[in-house]
Amino acid sequence: MSKEINNREYRQKVIQDLIAQLHEGKTVDEVKQQFAEAFEGVSAAEISEAEQGLISEGLPVEEVQRLCDVHASIFKDSIQEVQEQQDFSRIPGHPAQVVKLENRAIEELLEQKIGPHLQTLAKSQDKSAIHALREDFTLLSQLDLHYIKKENLLFPYMEKYGITAPPKVMWGVDDEIRAQIKECIRSLENYEGNLSQLKEAIESAVHRIREMIFKEENILLPMLLETLTLEEWKSISNEMKDLGYCLIDKVPDWNPGQQTATETEAASAALSGNILLPTGVFSINELEGILNTLPIDITFVDKDDVVKYFSQGAERVFPRTKAIIGRKVVNCHPPASVHIVEGIVADFKSGKKDHEDFWIKMGEKYVYIRYFAVRDQKGEYLGTLEVTQNIAPIQEITGEKRLVSD
């Protein structure tokens, strides 16, 4: 393990040294040679750590930003994909797929319209090519939507996990690209025949956009996919719709629960007796053990008022027998309290209430009884959950006991 850590530290130091040498004026070819001699591959995370290390050592963000395209071109042929990482870009509607779909649409605009129209202008100085390029760059200005999503949805999560350098550097480059697109539009609107200057501006903008696409898909997305939780990806997905899309439409809704269950089922096809849930997998034995270990008693009554399940903890508050499974819940209560039970269930079904609480003294026990309406993601009523707990020991707690306490 120490060898692996030391090797990682060495590799990061090499990356930092190479970027620093570029900053000092060495040529790309000189640095490429050193890079090839030092190691064969580098991960996206190590590039991020290298940039973060340089910034923490005092190198201005603007300097790292200036070198961003240079060192990205150096690393381009050497970045290793993390094979064990799931390719979320194949999941319809997943934010990673949306980023890549937009990038493919951007590349299509660059390759099939801007490139050919620029070649036509260079050959014939045809004014229709200028008009076509104006329309192309008006479309390309939608790139702002792509960058807005990245900067306002993806970057905050990176910063949350302490990944601060790449967002700062990338955002700065995004703004430079935005400025280049605006300058190209101005040059096309006021074109006076200076083809060389216009061609240089357009080719520079196209190059910067292509480099950013590479960095998004080989540095940004791998870091995010390695770090973010399913719930965080879902939050990003929900908000992406409000910000709009770049050059694409009809983005499918992403259902992470459904997708995760499908992926888990595929991975566990050879297994039997498992319970598949959106956030994980249990064997029946594991799930039963967990439910019976909870310091509460739980009983579930379905939408038809039939008792479907009860836990079997070591210390039950109220007795339960398997004979009640399949029994109507009203038949499980004394006649004097049936109307209360019926009222609670009716309020849950109508949506008037979502929970109801009771508490009673039973000898040395202080019993807290809670009823919860169970609903699906659409708000449809699925049943009622009864949760019972003796809270007398909890009420006796005073002071503090921390994990580090003796």
C-alpha positions, 0 to 999 in steps of 0.5 A, a space after each residue: 500500500 505504501 508503494 502505491 501511495 508513494 507512486 501516486 505522490 511521485 506522479 502528482 509531483 511530476 504533473 506539477 513539475 511539468 505544468 510549472 515548466 510550461 509556465 516557465 516557458 518550456 515548449 510542449 514538445 520538451 514537456 511531452 518527452 519528459 511526461 512519456 519518460 516518467 509514466 504511461 498514464 494519469 487519472 483525471 483525479 490526479 490532474 485535479 490534485 495537481 492543479 489544486 496543489 499548484 493553486 494552493 502553493 500560490 500560483 494564480 488561478 489565471 496562470 493555471 487557466 492559461 496553461 489549461 489547454 496546453 497541459 490538456 493536450 499533453 495529457 490527452 493521449 495518456 489519460 486512462 479511463 476508469 474501467 470499473 466506473 459505470 458508464 452513466 452516459 448510456 443511461 437515458 436522461 442521466 446528467 452525464 448523458 445530457 452533457 455528452 449529447 450536448 457535446 455531440 451536438 456542438 461537435 456536429 455544428 462545428 464539423 458539419 456547418 462552421 468548418 465547411 462554411 469557413 472553407 467556402 468563404 476561404 475559397 470564394 469570399 462568397 457573402 452567402 458564406 458570411 451569412 451562413 457563418 452568422 447563423 452558425 455562430 448564433 446557434 453556437 451561442 447556445 453553448 452558454 446554456 451548456 456552460 451555465 448548467 456545468 457552472 451552476 449544477 456540477 461545480 457546486 457539488 465538486 466544491 462540496 467535496 473539496 474539489 475546488 481547482 478544476 471548477 475555478 480554472 474551467 469556469 475561467 476558460 468557459 468565459 474566455 470561450 464565451 467572449 470568443 464566440 461573441 467576438 466572432 459574431 461581431 466580426 461576422 456582422 461587421 466583416 470588411 474582407 479581412 479573411 485572415 483575421 476572421 479565420 484565425 478568430 473562428 479557428 481559435 474559438 473552435 479549438 478552445 471549444 473542442 479542448 473543453 469538450 475533451 476536458 469535460 468528458 475525460 476530467 470533469 465527468 469521471 471525477 463527478 461519477 466517482 464522487 456524487 451520490 445517486 440522490 445528488 445526480 437526481 437533484 442535478 437532473 431535476 434542475 437541468 430541465 429548468 436551465 434549458 438544453 444546448 442544441 438538443 431537445 426531447 431529453 428523456 426523464 431519468 428515473 434513478 430508482 427504476 434504473 438502479 433496480 434494473 442495473 442491480 438486477 442485471 448484476 445479480 441475475 445469478 442470485 436468488 432470494 434478493 430484495 432489490 431496492 432503488 438504493 441497494 440490495 438485501 438478501 431476505 435474511 439481511 432485511 429480516 435481521 435489520 428490521 428485527 434489530 430496529 429499536 422499534 416495533 413496526 406493523 404495516 397495513 396495506 391500502 385495503 386495510 389488511 395487515 401485511 407485516 410486523 417486525 419481531 424485535 427482542 422486546 415487543 411493546 404489544 404482542 403480535 402473532 402470525 395469525 393477524 397476517 391477512 386480517 382486517 386491521 379493525 379486527 385487531 383492535 378492541 371495539 372501543 377504539 375501532 372508530 379511532 383507527 377507522 378515522 386515522 386510516 380515512 384521513 390518510 387515504 384522503 390526504 388530510 393527514 400524513 401522521 398521527 401520534 399517541 403516547 401512554 404509560 404502561 407500568 415502567 414503560 412510556 409507549 410512543 405510538 406513531 402512525 404514518 401514511 405510506 405513499 409512493 413517489 406520485 403521492 398515491 396511498 399504499 398503506 399505514 405504518 404503525 411504529 411503537 417504541 418505549 421511550 422511557 429510557 430515552 427520556 432518562 438521557 442527560 449530558 453527552 456521550 460522544 463516540 470518542 468518550 471512554 
